[in-house]
């Protein structure tokens, strides 16, 4: 050693540290990527499982009076004198026989037959059979089994599409037709809220259905009412008891029916007494679209002030009185 000192490179240590860190950094990033990919794959697998599981759900019919039919049994409720003129009440999408409870007092002197459409209320909830024409044929068979030969048929919203299809198929059975807030075509549809749109979105909809709560169901029902009315727990329970396929398949079938041909065009040649009721504040179909029913020769149009999409709940007194009077006018003589 000559006692001299070699100058230190000021960057040597940092280069050494960087070199030491580099081999460890790349595997760490690789592990994080693998974990991220594994988590994404697991999430995708869970979503796929949930979708398949939700879509495969079915349920049997339940209730006091069940009409046994191939492809799905139907729950019905009958009220009033058996020999009186018959009124058949068909609820809308997500509804049940309970949605007609408020108007029953006005119809007490009539024979009232309420039907839970397939997939709804106490009726069976199979994997198929939700087309509007199929629902109508099934309703006609139910009425045959109950001994109904002629009836005034009332349909709310989607139930109005089923009632119209029944009139197309069974002119012998339908004496008169009352449509409550049944859109004439999809051109007039204003939407059913954010929750409603998300429920029909693939994958997202099935996940929302799995995670549904009473709160989300009530939110989805928001556009069904304009007046501040208490929504019965029964309404929420009936929707909770549906299957996802029953709900979305019925919705898709109703859309297809209205897109295929407008309801007024279907009714124009049937020569039926027709009552059209609309709430002036309907959030799904504007009351102005009721005027399209003027194409129907024997149609009478009534607009209920300050009422939304569900007059029989929001204004049962007026709605019940109109239905009662119409049923007596159209009853077979």
GIRAGI-V375007 format. One record per backbone hydrogen bond with DSSP energy under -1.0 kcal/mol. NH is the residue of the N-H (numbers start at 1). CO is the residue of the C=O. E is the energy in kcal/mol with one decimal. If there is no record, write none. Layout:
NH CO E
NH CO E
This chain:
12 9 -1.4
15 11 -2.4
16 12 -2.5
17 13 -3.0
18 14 -2.5
19 15 -2.4
20 16 -2.1
21 17 -2.2
22 18 -2.3
25 21 -2.3
26 22 -1.8
28 24 -1.6
29 25 -2.5
30 26 -2.3
31 27 -2.6
32 28 -2.4
33 29 -2.3
34 30 -2.4
35 31 -2.6
36 32 -2.5
37 33 -2.8
38 34 -2.5
39 35 -2.6
40 36 -2.5
41 37 -2.6
42 38 -2.4
43 39 -2.7
44 40 -2.6
45 41 -2.4
46 42 -2.6
47 43 -2.6
48 44 -2.5
49 45 -2.6
50 46 -2.8
51 47 -2.7
52 48 -2.5
53 49 -2.8
54 50 -3.1
55 51 -2.3
56 52 -1.1
59 125 -1.1
62 122 -3.1
67 74 -3.3
72 69 -1.8
74 67 -2.6
76 65 -2.4
77 114 -2.3
79 112 -2.4
84 81 -1.5
87 111 -3.0
88 152 -2.8
89 113 -2.4
90 154 -2.7
95 92 -2.3
99 96 -1.6
100 97 -1.6
101 98 -1.5
103 100 -1.4
104 101 -1.2
107 104 -1.2
108 105 -1.0
110 107 -2.3
111 85 -2.3
112 79 -2.8
113 87 -3.0
114 77 -3.1
115 89 -1.9
116 75 -2.5
119 124 -2.7
120 117 -2.3
123 120 -2.2
124 73 -2.9
125 59 -3.3
135 131 -2.8
136 132 -2.3
137 133 -2.5
138 134 -2.4
139 135 -2.2
140 136 -2.6
141 137 -2.1
142 138 -2.3
143 139 -2.4
144 140 -2.0
145 141 -2.4
146 142 -1.7
147 144 -1.3
148 143 -2.6
151 173 -2.2
152 86 -2.5
153 176 -2.7
154 88 -3.5
155 178 -2.7
156 90 -2.5
157 180 -2.8
159 156 -2.6
160 157 -1.3
162 158 -1.8
163 159 -2.5
164 160 -2.3
165 161 -2.4
166 162 -2.3
167 163 -2.1
168 164 -2.1
169 165 -2.1
170 166 -3.3
173 170 -1.4
174 170 -1.8
175 151 -3.0
177 273 -2.5
178 153 -2.6
179 275 -3.0
180 155 -2.8
181 277 -3.4
188 185 -1.1
189 186 -1.1
190 284 -3.4
197 193 -1.9
198 194 -2.6
199 195 -2.1
201 198 -1.7
204 202 -2.8
205 201 -3.7
207 203 -2.0
208 204 -2.7
209 205 -2.3
210 206 -2.0
211 207 -2.0
217 213 -2.1
218 214 -2.4
219 215 -2.0
220 216 -2.2
221 217 -1.6
222 219 -1.4
224 221 -2.0
225 222 -1.1
229 227 -1.5
236 232 -1.2
237 233 -2.8
238 234 -2.6
239 235 -1.7
240 236 -2.5
241 237 -1.8
242 239 -1.4
247 243 -2.1
248 244 -2.7
249 245 -2.8
250 246 -1.4
251 247 -2.0
252 248 -2.6
253 249 -2.2
254 250 -2.4
255 251 -2.2
256 252 -2.4
257 253 -2.2
258 254 -2.2
259 255 -2.2
260 256 -2.0
261 257 -1.4
263 184 -2.5
266 262 -1.6
267 263 -2.0
268 264 -1.7
270 267 -1.9
274 298 -2.0
275 177 -2.5
276 300 -3.1
277 179 -3.0
278 302 -2.0
280 304 -2.8
281 307 -3.3
282 279 -1.5
289 286 -1.8
290 287 -1.8
291 288 -1.5
292 289 -1.6
293 290 -1.9
294 291 -1.8
295 292 -1.3
296 293 -1.9
299 296 -1.8
300 274 -2.5
302 276 -3.1
304 278 -2.9
307 304 -1.4
313 310 -1.6
314 310 -2.4
315 311 -2.9
319 315 -2.3
320 316 -2.8
321 317 -2.0
322 318 -2.2
323 319 -2.4
324 320 -2.5
325 321 -2.4
326 322 -2.2
327 323 -2.5
328 324 -2.0
329 325 -2.0
330 326 -2.5
